[in-house]
Amino acid sequence: MSQAALTLDGLRVVYREVTALDVDKLQIAAGSITGLVGPNGSGKSTLLKASLGLVPALGHAHFSDARLGYLPQRSALDLSFPITVGEVALMGTYRDAGLFRRLKPAHRERAQRALERTQTADLRSRHISELSGGQLQRVLLARTLAQEPEVVLLDEPFAGVDTHSEALITDVLRELNRAGATIIIVHHDLSAVAKLCDDVVVLSSGRVVAQGPPSTALGTDVLRRAFGLETAP
C-alpha cells in the first residue's frame, strides 16, 4: 500500500458497555478518495470521530503530517444559533487566526474563495436557518475548504441535498483530490460510491468487513455479510 494518510491500530469505542467500533488494523492511502459504507449503526461516523479524537477511544489513530478538515453530519449543527453564512465560512480560518481570532484580510479572502467555490457567496448575509438542505451542506463544505485541508473527512455530505448541490459537491471533492488531498467520506449511496471512490471500507457492527476497490469491496458476497442479508439459494 502507498503511504498512509490515516492509520488505525486497535481503535475501539465503547458506549455504555456496547462496542460501537472495534478496528484492529486499517490504513487509508494518501491521495485516495475512500468511501466508508455499511448499514446504520455500523460505526462509520464513530470511526471518523474517534480518529479525530472527538469521542473517547482506546487504541491509536495516526494521521500523516497534514492539515485536517472535517465536515460533520448536518444534524450536529444547531440551526437556531445566530450565525450567518459568511460567519460559518470564516470559522474555517479560526485555526490559523489563533486563540483570539484576530482575522486578517487574508482570512476573509480565504473564506470568500471557499464560498465562491461552493456557489454560496451570494448567500453570505443569510442566517443558516434560512437555507435549503443543499445550500447548507455547501456552506458547511465552504467552512471545511477554508481550512485548506490536505486530508478531508466528510460525514454524509450528500444527505438531504438536491441534484445541483450533489453534483457541485462531487466536483469540488474531485478537484481537491486531483490537487493532492485525501478524501474520506461516509456515504450511503453505493452506486455513487462506486463512481466517486477508488477505495472502499465496508463496516458492519463496528468492524471492517472488507477494504479494496469498489469492484471487490462492493461485491455481492461482501454486501450480504455487511448488511446481514441471506445468501440467495
C-alpha contacts under 8 A as a table, 3 or more apart, distances in Angstrom:
res1	aa1	res2	aa2	distance
1	M	4	A	7.72
1	M	29	A	6.98
2	S	29	A	5.88
2	S	30	A	6.99
3	Q	29	A	5.88
3	Q	30	A	5.72
4	A	7	T	6.39
4	A	27	Q	5.88
4	A	28	I	5.45
4	A	29	A	4.34
4	A	30	A	5.04
4	A	63	F	7.95
4	A	64	S	6.98
5	A	27	Q	7.52
5	A	28	I	5.71
5	A	29	A	5.51
5	A	30	A	4.39
5	A	31	G	7.72
5	A	63	F	5.56
5	A	64	S	4.99
5	A	151	V	7.31
5	A	182	T	7.09
6	L	27	Q	5.69
6	L	28	I	5.12
6	L	29	A	7.18
6	L	30	A	7.72
6	L	61	A	7.05
6	L	62	H	5.63
6	L	63	F	4.46
6	L	64	S	6.32
7	T	25	K	7.53
7	T	26	L	5.79
7	T	27	Q	4.50
7	T	28	I	6.50
7	T	61	A	5.77
7	T	62	H	5.18
7	T	63	F	6.50
8	L	11	L	6.04
8	L	23	V	7.15
8	L	24	D	7.34
8	L	25	K	5.57
8	L	26	L	5.02
8	L	27	Q	6.33
8	L	51	S	7.64
8	L	59	G	7.87
8	L	60	H	5.87
8	L	61	A	4.58
8	L	62	H	6.50
9	D	23	V	7.04
9	D	24	D	5.60
9	D	25	K	4.90
9	D	26	L	6.82
9	D	59	G	5.95
9	D	60	H	5.18
9	D	61	A	6.42
10	G	22	D	6.97
10	G	23	V	5.53
10	G	24	D	4.27
10	G	25	K	6.28
10	G	58	L	7.22
10	G	59	G	4.67
10	G	60	H	6.40
11	L	21	L	7.23
11	L	22	D	5.91
11	L	23	V	5.19
11	L	24	D	6.50
11	L	50	A	7.80
11	L	57	A	6.58
11	L	58	L	5.57
11	L	59	G	4.34
11	L	60	H	5.65
11	L	61	A	6.89
12	R	19	T	7.42
12	R	20	A	7.60
12	R	21	L	5.14
12	R	22	D	4.46
12	R	23	V	6.35
12	R	57	A	5.51
12	R	58	L	5.02
12	R	59	G	6.27
13	V	19	T	5.98
13	V	20	A	5.51
13	V	21	L	4.96
13	V	22	D	6.70
13	V	46	T	7.79
13	V	50	A	7.42
13	V	55	V	7.92
13	V	56	P	6.78
13	V	57	A	4.78
13	V	58	L	6.49
14	V	17	E	5.82
14	V	18	V	5.36
14	V	19	T	4.31
14	V	20	A	5.55
14	V	21	L	7.04
14	V	57	A	7.44
15	Y	18	V	5.12
15	Y	19	T	6.31
15	Y	20	A	6.58
19	T	22	D	6.97
19	T	206	G	7.22
20	A	41	G	7.76
20	A	42	S	7.49
20	A	43	G	5.89
20	A	46	T	7.26
20	A	205	S	7.05
20	A	206	G	5.26
21	L	42	S	7.90
21	L	43	G	5.56
21	L	46	T	6.88
21	L	47	L	6.90
21	L	205	S	7.38
21	L	206	G	3.97
21	L	207	R	6.31
22	D	206	G	5.50
22	D	207	R	5.41
23	V	26	L	6.98
23	V	206	G	7.30
23	V	207	R	5.62
23	V	208	V	6.48
28	I	32	S	7.53
28	I	34	T	7.19
29	A	32	S	5.68
29	A	182	T	7.77
30	A	181	A	7.74
30	A	182	T	5.58
31	G	177	N	6.55
31	G	180	G	5.57
31	G	181	A	5.58
31	G	182	T	4.42
31	G	183	I	7.47
32	S	177	N	7.24
32	S	181	A	7.73
32	S	182	T	5.18
32	S	183	I	6.25
32	S	197	C	7.75
32	S	198	D	6.53
32	S	199	D	6.97
33	I	177	N	7.09
33	I	182	T	6.05
33	I	183	I	4.59
33	I	184	I	6.01
33	I	185	I	7.63
33	I	196	L	7.34
33	I	197	C	4.91
33	I	198	D	5.69
33	I	199	D	6.37
34	T	183	I	6.10
34	T	184	I	4.88
34	T	185	I	6.28
34	T	197	C	5.47
34	T	198	D	6.32
34	T	199	D	4.68
34	T	200	V	5.32
34	T	201	V	7.16
35	G	184	I	5.96
35	G	185	I	4.94
35	G	186	V	5.84
35	G	187	H	6.55
35	G	193	V	6.32
35	G	197	C	5.94
35	G	199	D	6.43
35	G	200	V	4.70
35	G	201	V	6.11
36	L	44	K	6.15
36	L	184	I	7.29
36	L	185	I	5.95
36	L	186	V	4.70
36	L	187	H	6.35
36	L	200	V	6.08
36	L	201	V	4.98
36	L	202	V	6.06
36	L	203	L	7.25
37	V	44	K	6.88
37	V	186	V	6.24
37	V	187	H	5.94
37	V	188	H	6.25
37	V	190	L	7.63
37	V	200	V	7.35
37	V	201	V	6.34
37	V	202	V	5.03
37	V	203	L	6.17
38	G	42	S	5.81
38	G	44	K	7.26
38	G	188	H	7.48
38	G	202	V	5.57
38	G	203	L	4.94
38	G	204	S	5.84
38	G	226	A	6.43
38	G	227	F	6.86
39	P	42	S	5.51
39	P	203	L	7.66
39	P	204	S	6.66
39	P	226	A	7.25
39	P	227	F	5.82
40	N	43	G	7.93
41	G	44	K	7.56
41	G	204	S	7.96
41	G	205	S	6.90
41	G	206	G	7.74
42	S	203	L	5.64
42	S	204	S	4.56
42	S	205	S	4.58
42	S	206	G	4.98
42	S	207	R	7.53
43	G	46	T	4.99
43	G	47	L	5.89
43	G	203	L	6.74
43	G	204	S	7.24
43	G	205	S	6.74
43	G	206	G	4.64
43	G	207	R	7.59
44	K	47	L	5.23
44	K	48	L	6.74
44	K	186	V	6.48
44	K	203	L	6.92
44	K	206	G	7.79
45	S	48	L	5.25
45	S	49	K	6.26
45	S	155	D	6.38
45	S	186	V	7.20
46	T	49	K	5.05
46	T	50	A	5.82
46	T	55	V	7.81
47	L	50	A	5.24
47	L	51	S	6.00
48	L	51	S	5.19
48	L	52	L	6.34
48	L	153	L	7.04
48	L	155	D	7.74
49	K	52	L	5.17
49	K	53	G	6.14
49	K	54	L	4.93
49	K	55	V	5.93
50	A	53	G	4.95
50	A	54	L	5.74
50	A	55	V	5.25
50	A	56	P	6.81
50	A	57	A	6.10
50	A	61	A	7.77
51	S	54	L	7.66
51	S	61	A	5.22
51	S	62	H	7.59
52	L	61	A	7.80
53	G	56	P	6.81
53	G	57	A	7.65
63	F	66	A	7.19
66	A	149	P	7.55
66	A	150	E	5.68
66	A	151	V	6.58
67	R	147	Q	7.87
67	R	148	E	7.25
67	R	149	P	4.81
67	R	150	E	5.11
67	R	151	V	6.28
68	L	147	Q	7.69
68	L	149	P	4.95
68	L	150	E	6.04
68	L	151	V	4.96
68	L	152	V	5.94
68	L	153	L	7.71
69	G	144	T	5.42
69	G	145	L	7.41
69	G	147	Q	6.24
69	G	148	E	7.51
69	G	149	P	5.00
69	G	150	E	7.47
69	G	151	V	6.23
69	G	152	V	4.68
69	G	153	L	6.15
70	Y	144	T	6.24
70	Y	152	V	5.90
70	Y	153	L	4.79
70	Y	154	L	5.89
71	L	140	L	6.69
71	L	141	L	6.68
71	L	144	T	6.29
71	L	152	V	7.87
71	L	153	L	6.23
71	L	154	L	4.67
71	L	155	D	6.06
71	L	157	P	7.36
72	P	76	A	6.65
72	P	154	L	6.27
72	P	155	D	5.12
72	P	156	E	7.71
73	Q	76	A	5.61
73	Q	77	L	7.75
73	Q	154	L	7.92
73	Q	155	D	5.23
73	Q	156	E	6.00
73	Q	157	P	7.05
74	R	77	L	5.63
74	R	137	Q	7.21
74	R	157	P	7.89
75	S	78	D	7.69
78	D	81	F	5.66
79	L	128	I	6.26
79	L	129	S	5.20
80	S	129	S	6.58
82	P	127	H	6.96
83	I	87	E	6.19
83	I	88	V	6.88
83	I	127	H	5.79
83	I	128	I	6.52
84	T	87	E	5.18
84	T	88	V	6.31
84	T	124	R	6.53
84	T	125	S	5.70
84	T	126	R	5.29
84	T	127	H	4.28
84	T	128	I	5.67
85	V	88	V	5.13
85	V	89	A	6.46
85	V	123	L	6.38
85	V	124	R	4.58
85	V	125	S	6.13
85	V	126	R	5.81
85	V	127	H	6.23
85	V	128	I	5.93
85	V	139	V	6.58
86	G	89	A	5.27
86	G	90	L	6.34
86	G	111	A	7.59
86	G	112	Q	7.81
86	G	115	L	7.89
86	G	121	A	7.81
86	G	123	L	7.75
86	G	124	R	4.31
86	G	125	S	6.29
87	E	90	L	4.98
87	E	91	M	6.37
87	E	124	R	7.81
88	V	91	M	5.22
88	V	92	G	7.37
88	V	139	V	7.30
88	V	140	L	7.33
88	V	143	R	6.08
89	A	92	G	5.67
89	A	93	T	7.81
89	A	111	A	5.24
89	A	112	Q	7.64
89	A	114	A	7.23
89	A	115	L	6.98
89	A	139	V	6.87
89	A	140	L	7.39
89	A	142	A	5.69
89	A	143	R	4.12
89	A	144	T	7.82
89	A	146	A	6.58
90	L	93	T	5.48
90	L	94	Y	7.05
90	L	107	H	7.26
90	L	108	R	6.63
90	L	111	A	5.30
90	L	143	R	6.75
90	L	146	A	7.24
91	M	94	Y	5.30
91	M	143	R	6.32
92	G	95	R	7.21
92	G	111	A	7.30
92	G	142	A	7.97
92	G	143	R	4.64
92	G	144	T	5.89
92	G	145	L	7.24
92	G	146	A	4.75
92	G	147	Q	4.77
93	T	96	D	5.64
93	T	97	A	6.17
93	T	107	H	5.96
93	T	110	R	7.71
93	T	111	A	7.26
93	T	146	A	5.89
93	T	147	Q	5.63
94	Y	97	A	4.78
94	Y	98	G	6.25
94	Y	99	L	7.91
94	Y	101	R	5.84
94	Y	103	L	7.85
95	R	98	G	5.73
95	R	99	L	7.87
95	R	147	Q	7.69
97	A	100	F	7.34
97	A	101	R	4.81
97	A	102	R	5.48
97	A	103	L	5.64
97	A	104	K	7.69
97	A	107	H	7.55
98	G	101	R	5.19
98	G	102	R	6.84
103	L	106	A	7.94
103	L	107	H	5.89
103	L	108	R	7.14
104	K	107	H	5.30
104	K	108	R	6.65
105	P	108	R	5.11
105	P	109	E	6.09
106	A	109	E	5.03
106	A	110	R	6.13
107	H	110	R	5.07
107	H	111	A	6.34
108	R	111	A	5.13
108	R	112	Q	6.12
109	E	112	Q	4.97
109	E	113	R	6.16
110	R	113	R	5.17
110	R	114	A	6.34
110	R	146	A	5.86
111	A	114	A	5.09
111	A	115	L	6.30
111	A	142	A	7.36
111	A	143	R	7.29
111	A	146	A	5.31
112	Q	115	L	5.08
112	Q	116	E	6.21
112	Q	121	A	6.82
113	R	116	E	5.04
113	R	117	R	6.02
113	R	146	A	7.91
114	A	117	R	5.00
114	A	118	T	6.37
114	A	142	A	4.75
114	A	143	R	7.15
114	A	145	L	5.74
114	A	146	A	5.67
115	L	118	T	5.26
115	L	119	Q	6.01
115	L	120	T	5.00
115	L	121	A	4.70
115	L	124	R	7.88
115	L	139	V	6.93
115	L	142	A	5.40
116	E	119	Q	4.85
116	E	120	T	6.01
116	E	121	A	5.12
117	R	120	T	7.78
117	R	142	A	7.45
117	R	172	V	7.70
118	T	121	A	7.83
118	T	138	R	5.66
118	T	139	V	7.10
118	T	141	L	7.33
118	T	142	A	6.16
118	T	168	L	7.10
118	T	169	I	7.43
118	T	172	V	7.68
119	Q	122	D	7.55
119	Q	138	R	7.74
120	T	123	L	5.32
120	T	124	R	6.86
120	T	135	Q	7.16
120	T	138	R	7.04
120	T	139	V	6.48
121	A	124	R	5.36
122	D	125	S	7.86
123	L	126	R	5.46
126	R	130	E	6.67
126	R	131	L	7.81
127	H	130	E	5.66
127	H	131	L	7.54
128	I	131	L	5.60
128	I	136	L	6.95
131	L	134	G	7.91
131	L	135	Q	5.67
131	L	136	L	5.69
132	S	135	Q	5.15
132	S	136	L	6.09
133	G	136	L	5.24
133	G	137	Q	6.32
133	G	160	G	5.64
133	G	161	V	5.35
133	G	162	D	7.59
134	G	137	Q	5.24
134	G	138	R	6.29
134	G	160	G	6.71
134	G	161	V	4.05
134	G	162	D	5.55
134	G	165	S	5.34
134	G	166	E	7.65
135	Q	138	R	5.15
135	Q	139	V	6.23
135	Q	161	V	7.84
135	Q	165	S	7.17
136	L	139	V	5.04
136	L	140	L	6.20
137	Q	140	L	5.06
137	Q	141	L	6.13
137	Q	157	P	6.40
137	Q	158	F	7.53
137	Q	161	V	7.31
137	Q	165	S	7.99
138	R	141	L	4.91
138	R	142	A	6.15
138	R	165	S	6.96
138	R	169	I	7.01
139	V	142	A	4.88
139	V	143	R	6.40
140	L	143	R	5.08
140	L	144	T	6.42
141	L	144	T	4.94
141	L	145	L	6.13
141	L	169	I	7.91
142	A	145	L	4.97
142	A	146	A	6.12
143	R	146	A	5.18
143	R	147	Q	6.91
144	T	147	Q	5.46
144	T	148	E	7.41
144	T	149	P	7.41
144	T	152	V	7.95
145	L	148	E	5.30
145	L	149	P	6.64
146	A	149	P	7.96
149	P	152	V	6.13
149	P	181	A	7.31
150	E	180	G	7.25
150	E	181	A	4.60
150	E	182	T	6.27
151	V	181	A	5.58
151	V	182	T	4.67
151	V	183	I	6.03
151	V	184	I	7.69
152	V	181	A	7.19
152	V	182	T	6.15
152	V	183	I	4.92
152	V	184	I	6.10
153	L	183	I	6.19
153	L	184	I	4.80
153	L	185	I	5.87
154	L	157	P	6.02
154	L	183	I	7.79
154	L	184	I	6.27
154	L	185	I	4.73
154	L	186	V	6.24
155	D	185	I	6.02
155	D	186	V	4.90
155	D	187	H	7.44
156	E	159	A	5.56
156	E	185	I	6.98
156	E	186	V	5.09
156	E	187	H	5.36
156	E	188	H	7.56
157	P	185	I	7.89
157	P	186	V	7.75
157	P	187	H	7.73
158	F	161	V	5.63
158	F	166	E	6.07
158	F	169	I	7.94
158	F	187	H	7.50
161	V	165	S	6.00
161	V	166	E	6.20
162	D	165	S	5.40
162	D	166	E	6.16
163	T	166	E	4.97
163	T	167	A	6.14
164	H	167	A	5.28
164	H	168	L	6.17
165	S	168	L	5.03
165	S	169	I	5.97
166	E	169	I	5.29
166	E	170	T	6.11
167	A	170	T	5.11
167	A	171	D	6.18
168	L	171	D	5.09
168	L	172	V	6.24
169	I	172	V	5.12
169	I	173	L	6.20
170	T	173	L	5.21
170	T	174	R	6.24
170	T	196	L	7.71
171	D	174	R	5.17
171	D	175	E	6.08
172	V	175	E	5.00
172	V	176	L	6.12
173	L	176	L	5.06
173	L	177	N	6.16
173	L	183	I	7.35
174	R	177	N	5.01
174	R	178	R	6.13
174	R	196	L	7.97
175	E	178	R	5.13
175	E	179	A	6.34
176	L	179	A	5.11
176	L	180	G	6.59
176	L	181	A	5.51
177	N	180	G	5.05
177	N	181	A	4.59
177	N	182	T	6.10
177	N	183	I	6.79
178	R	181	A	7.17
187	H	190	L	7.42
187	H	193	V	6.89
189	D	192	A	5.35
189	D	193	V	6.27
190	L	193	V	4.92
190	L	194	A	6.20
190	L	218	L	7.71
191	S	194	A	5.14
191	S	195	K	6.58
192	A	195	K	5.18
192	A	196	L	6.06
193	V	196	L	5.13
193	V	197	C	5.41
193	V	200	V	7.89
193	V	214	P	7.61
194	A	197	C	5.86
194	A	198	D	7.64
194	A	214	P	5.26
194	A	215	S	7.63
194	A	218	L	7.85
197	C	200	V	6.79
197	C	213	P	7.96
197	C	214	P	7.30
198	D	213	P	5.61
198	D	214	P	6.69
199	D	211	Q	7.12
199	D	212	G	5.28
199	D	213	P	4.51
199	D	214	P	6.24
200	V	210	A	7.92
200	V	211	Q	5.50
200	V	212	G	5.46
200	V	213	P	5.89
200	V	214	P	5.92
200	V	217	A	6.13
200	V	218	L	7.75
201	V	208	V	6.88
201	V	209	V	7.68
201	V	210	A	5.91
201	V	211	Q	4.45
201	V	212	G	6.84
201	V	217	A	7.14
202	V	208	V	5.84
202	V	209	V	5.43
202	V	210	A	5.15
202	V	211	Q	6.24
202	V	217	A	6.90
202	V	218	L	7.93
202	V	226	A	7.13
203	L	206	G	6.16
203	L	207	R	5.42
203	L	208	V	4.59
203	L	209	V	5.45
203	L	210	A	7.33
203	L	226	A	6.61
204	S	207	R	5.42
204	S	208	V	6.54
204	S	209	V	6.39
204	S	226	A	5.05
204	S	227	F	7.08
208	V	211	Q	7.48
209	V	222	V	7.23
209	V	225	R	7.79
209	V	226	A	6.55
210	A	217	A	5.73
210	A	222	V	7.00
211	Q	217	A	5.60
212	G	215	S	7.98
212	G	216	T	6.24
212	G	217	A	5.18
213	P	216	T	5.75
213	P	217	A	5.90
214	P	217	A	5.09
214	P	218	L	5.23
214	P	219	G	7.71
215	S	218	L	5.97
215	S	219	G	6.38
216	T	219	G	5.11
217	A	222	V	6.57
218	L	222	V	6.40
218	L	223	L	6.23
219	G	222	V	5.44
219	G	223	L	6.29
220	T	223	L	5.25
220	T	224	R	6.11
221	D	224	R	5.13
221	D	225	R	6.38
221	D	231	T	7.88
222	V	225	R	5.25
222	V	226	A	6.13
223	L	226	A	4.93
223	L	227	F	5.80
223	L	228	G	7.95
223	L	229	L	7.79
224	R	227	F	5.44
224	R	228	G	5.63
224	R	229	L	4.61
224	R	230	E	6.58
224	R	231	T	6.78
225	R	228	G	5.22
225	R	229	L	6.50
226	A	229	L	7.84
